[in-house]
């Protein structure tokens, strides 16, 4: 079912720090999660009432 995601060009050619596509996908998901958390922190800092 999810094999087409791992075999896509995104994880096999574009993002290739590792030769195993699952690790490339896991790294991508973690980086996206960290960026979302950082963006949420920045927004909450900007709009926080002092």
LOPAMAR-9785 format. One record per residue (C-alpha): residue number from 1; residue in three letters; z, x, y. Coordinates in steps of 0.2 Angstrom, whole numbers. Layout:
REC paba kolvex    up  east north
REC  NUM    ALA     Z     X     Y
...
# end
This chain:
REC paba kolvex    up  east north
REC    1    UNK     0     0     0
REC    2    UNK     5    13    13
REC    3    UNK    -6    27     6
REC    4    UNK   -20    23    18
REC    5    UNK    -8    28    32
REC    6    UNK    -3    45    25
REC    7    UNK   -22    48    21
REC    8    UNK   -27    44    39
REC    9    UNK   -35    57    50
REC   10    UNK   -20    56    61
REC   11    UNK    -8    64    49
REC   12    UNK   -21    75    40
REC   13    UNK   -31    82    54
REC   14    UNK   -23    79    71
REC   15    UNK    -5    82    68
REC   16    UNK    -3    96    55
REC   17    UNK    13   106    57
REC   18    UNK    15   104    38
REC   19    UNK     2   103    24
REC   20    UNK    10    88    16
REC   21    UNK     5    72    26
REC   22    UNK    22    63    23
REC   23    UNK    31    76    33
REC   24    UNK    19    75    47
REC   25    UNK    22    56    47
REC   26    UNK    41    59    47
REC   27    UNK    40    71    61
REC   28    UNK    29    60    71
REC   29    UNK    41    45    69
REC   30    UNK    56    56    74
REC   31    UNK    48    62    89
REC   32    UNK    43    45    95
REC   33    UNK    61    39    92
REC   34    UNK    68    53   102
REC   35    UNK    56    50   116
REC   36    UNK    60    31   116
REC   37    UNK    79    35   117
REC   38    UNK    76    48   131
REC   39    UNK    66    35   141
REC   40    UNK    80    22   138
REC   41    UNK    93    35   144
REC   42    UNK    82    39   160
REC   43    UNK    80    21   164
REC   44    UNK    98    16   162
REC   45    UNK   103    31   173
REC   46    UNK    91    26   186
REC   47    UNK    97     8   187
REC   48    UNK   115    10   184
REC   49    UNK   127     4   197
REC   50    UNK   138    18   204
# end
